[in-house]
Amino acid sequence: MGRSRHLKKRLWRWRSNPLRRHDDIVEAWIVLVMWAVVAVGGTIAGLVTSHAADEVFAAQRTERHAVRGVLLADTPSPASGGGARDLVKTRVRWTTADGTRRTGSALVRTGKNAGSGIVVWVNTAGDLTVEPPSATEATLESDVLGLTAALALAGLAFGTGAVARYRLDRRRIDSWDTEWSVVGPSWGRKTS
C-alpha cells in the first residue's frame, strides 16, 4: 500500500503541495494533454496518412499501364553527366486499348532517333501519365508521409502547449507583480 501511495504522489507531484496554485494544476493538465495528443494523436495521424497514401499508390498502379509508343522526333545526344538531364520532352505516338492512335509529349531518354520504339505510361482514358511508384517505392513514400503527418501533429501540439504555458507564465508574473505592489512597500524602510 505504501508503494502505491508513493507512486501516485510521484505521478502527480502537486497533489499535496501547500504552495500549489490553480495555474500549476492547469499547467500540469496542459502538459499531460499535450503528451497524450503527441502519443495517441500522432500515432493515429501517421497510420491514417500512411494507409491513405498506400491506397492512392495502389490505385495508381491499377489504373496506369505501359504501352508501346514511337518517337516522332530525334532527341539530342546524351550529356556527359548523366542523370535527370538525360530526359527530354518530345513528341510521341501511341495506340490506346481501343485502337485509337494518339500523340502527345513525354519525357524520353536522350540519344534516340525518330521512329524508335519506347514505353509510355497511360491511364485508363488513354492519356499520357507518369509511371506509378513500385510497391517498394510506394511503401517507403507512404511511410515518410505518415511520419511527416505524425511530426506535424506533434509540432502543432507542442506549439499550442508552449503558447498556453507562456500565457500562464505571463499571468503568474502579473499576479506576482500585483501582490508585490501591495506587500512590497510595507517591507521596505523609508528613507527621507
Buried (B, 14 or more C-beta within 10 A) or exposed (E): EEEEEEEEEEEEEEEEEEEEEEBBEBBBEBEEBBBEBBEEBBEBBBEEBBEBBBEBBBEBBEEBEEBEBBBBEBBEEBEEEEEEEBBBEBBBEBBBEEEEEBEBEBBBEBBBEEEBEBEBBBBEEBEBBEBBBEEEEBBEBBBEBBBBBBBBBBEBBBEBBEEBBEEBEEEBEEEEEEEEEEEEEEEEEEEE
